[in-house]
Structure formats: structure tokens, C-alpha cells
Amino acid sequence: MALSLIVLLIPVFLIVGAYRFLYGGDTIVTVDPTETIASAQRAGMDHLPPAGAPEGWLIVTAQFRDGVLRIGYLDQEKRGVQLVQSRTDLATTERAKPGETRLVGRSGDVTVVLLGKGADLGPLAKLLPIPVSESGSAK
């Protein structure tokens, strides 16, 4: 029985090893959010975030669907941060999970939320056209 298990596990380890070393299985895939931000702009959304990220950060996801813009970032320590922006009141729908930090900002009918666990949201918050804070009050 142990021999059968070893015979089955060897090909699995070989496949996983080949994927990681030959195909860059550990490589972080980044995206360019320019087209996604342009889609949000064509839909009439304003006060959009810049297409770039803070120095040392990576943009890993970008999506605009049903009037909600979502951009996912990795900070310098590879911790995830999500930006969510919409004309709906995201302050009630985009809640922080335990251990997460949530910053909220509003300008007119546009709400922006930053969510991150263990990440310093300050560098990204400084780039946004809408000021964000933990209380969610915009200036």
C-alpha cells in the first residue's frame, strides 16, 4: 500500500516542480488597469484613481462591473489591498473583515473604499483624488 502511494505521489511532485521552475509558477501576474479605468470613465464615473501604483506596489487585478470599479494591489511586502469605487454607498456593503483596515472617502455621489489586512494604506491613499479616512469622512 505504501509503495502504491509513493508511485502515485512521484508524478504529482514532478508536475508541481516542473510548473514552479519551468513555467514560473511563483511569478506574480500584474495587469494594466488603464482600460478598466477608461471603462469606468465612459460610464460617467469621475474622481477615478490613477492607473499607476505607489512605488514598489503591484496592480494584480482590475475590474469594472455593474457600476463598481475594483482594483487589487500588492504592497511592497506582498500584502493585498483592494480599492473599490462606486456611486452606491459602499460604506455599508464593503465592510472590513477582522484584522483588516478600511478607509472610506466620499465626494458627491462617489464613494471609494480601501481595504487591506496588515498593509499600510497610506501610500495608495495619497494618490487618490478623493481623501479617505477611517471614519469615512471626506474633506
C-alpha positions as CSV (number, residue, x, y, z in Angstrom):
1,M,0.0,0.0,0.0
2,A,2.8,2.4,0.9
3,L,4.5,1.6,-2.4
4,S,1.3,2.4,-4.4
5,L,1.1,5.7,-2.6
6,I,4.7,6.6,-3.4
7,V,4.2,5.6,-7.1
8,L,1.2,8.0,-7.2
9,L,2.9,10.9,-5.4
10,I,6.1,10.9,-7.5
11,P,4.3,12.2,-10.7
12,V,2.4,14.8,-8.7
13,F,5.7,16.2,-7.3
14,L,7.3,16.1,-10.7
15,I,4.4,18.0,-12.3
16,V,4.3,20.6,-9.5
17,G,8.0,21.0,-9.6
18,A,8.0,21.5,-13.4
19,Y,5.3,24.1,-13.1
20,R,7.1,26.1,-10.5
21,F,10.5,26.0,-12.1
22,L,9.9,25.8,-15.8
23,Y,6.7,27.9,-16.1
24,G,7.3,30.5,-13.4
25,G,4.5,29.2,-11.1
26,D,5.5,31.6,-8.3
27,T,5.6,34.7,-10.5
28,I,3.1,37.4,-9.7
29,V,1.0,38.3,-12.7
30,T,0.4,42.1,-13.0
31,V,-2.2,43.9,-15.0
32,D,-2.6,47.3,-16.6
33,P,-5.8,49.0,-15.2
34,T,-5.9,51.7,-17.9
35,E,-8.7,50.1,-20.0
36,T,-10.7,49.3,-16.9
37,I,-10.4,52.8,-15.6
38,A,-11.4,54.1,-19.1
39,S,-14.5,51.9,-19.0
40,A,-15.5,53.4,-15.6
41,Q,-14.9,56.9,-17.1
42,R,-17.0,56.1,-20.1
43,A,-19.8,55.0,-17.7
44,G,-19.7,58.5,-16.2
45,M,-17.7,57.8,-13.1
46,D,-15.4,60.6,-12.0
47,H,-12.7,61.1,-9.4
48,L,-11.1,57.9,-10.6
49,P,-7.8,56.6,-9.2
50,P,-4.6,56.9,-11.2
51,A,-3.6,54.0,-13.5
52,G,-0.3,53.7,-11.6
53,A,0.5,52.3,-8.2
54,P,2.7,53.6,-5.4
55,E,6.4,52.9,-5.8
56,G,7.1,49.2,-5.1
57,W,3.4,48.2,-5.3
58,L,1.9,45.9,-8.0
59,I,-1.5,46.0,-9.6
60,V,-2.8,42.5,-9.8
61,T,-6.5,42.8,-10.7
62,A,-8.7,45.4,-12.3
63,Q,-12.4,45.1,-13.0
64,F,-15.4,47.4,-13.7
65,R,-18.7,45.6,-13.5
66,D,-22.2,46.8,-12.6
67,G,-21.0,50.3,-11.8
68,V,-18.3,49.2,-9.4
69,L,-14.6,49.6,-10.0
70,R,-12.3,47.2,-8.2
71,I,-8.5,47.3,-8.3
72,G,-6.4,44.9,-6.4
73,Y,-2.8,45.8,-5.3
74,L,0.1,44.1,-3.6
75,D,2.2,46.4,-1.4
76,Q,5.9,46.1,-1.0
77,E,5.6,43.2,1.4
78,K,3.2,41.4,-1.0
79,R,0.1,42.1,1.2
80,G,-3.2,42.6,-0.6
81,V,-5.1,45.9,-0.8
82,Q,-8.3,46.4,-2.6
83,L,-9.7,49.7,-3.9
84,V,-13.5,49.7,-4.5
85,Q,-15.2,52.7,-6.1
86,S,-18.8,53.3,-7.0
87,R,-21.8,55.6,-7.0
88,T,-23.5,53.4,-4.5
89,D,-22.9,53.6,-0.7
90,L,-20.1,51.2,-0.3
91,A,-19.6,52.1,3.3
92,T,-22.3,49.6,4.2
93,T,-21.5,46.9,1.7
94,E,-17.7,46.8,1.7
95,R,-17.1,46.0,5.4
96,A,-13.7,45.2,6.8
97,K,-13.1,41.6,8.0
98,P,-11.5,41.0,11.3
99,G,-7.9,42.4,11.3
100,E,-8.5,44.5,8.2
101,T,-8.2,48.2,7.9
102,R,-10.9,50.1,6.0
103,L,-10.6,53.7,4.7
104,V,-13.6,55.4,3.2
105,G,-14.0,58.6,1.3
106,R,-16.9,60.4,-0.4
107,S,-17.1,63.1,-3.0
108,G,-20.6,63.9,-4.2
109,D,-22.2,60.6,-5.1
110,V,-18.9,58.7,-5.5
111,T,-17.7,56.5,-2.6
112,V,-14.2,55.0,-2.5
113,V,-13.2,52.2,0.0
114,L,-9.7,50.9,0.6
115,L,-9.4,47.5,2.3
116,G,-6.2,45.8,3.5
117,K,-5.0,43.4,6.1
118,G,-1.7,44.4,7.7
119,A,-0.8,46.7,4.8
120,D,0.0,50.4,5.1
121,L,-2.8,52.0,3.0
122,G,-1.2,55.5,3.3
123,P,0.9,55.4,0.1
124,L,-2.2,54.4,-2.0
125,A,-4.5,56.8,-0.2
126,K,-2.2,59.7,-1.0
127,L,-2.6,59.0,-4.8
128,L,-6.4,59.1,-4.7
129,P,-8.4,62.2,-5.8
130,I,-10.9,61.6,-3.0
131,P,-9.5,61.9,0.5
132,V,-10.1,58.8,2.6
133,S,-10.1,58.2,6.4
134,E,-11.0,55.5,8.9
135,S,-14.2,57.3,9.8
136,G,-15.1,57.7,6.2
137,S,-15.5,61.5,6.3
138,A,-14.2,63.2,3.2
139,K,-12.8,66.7,3.3
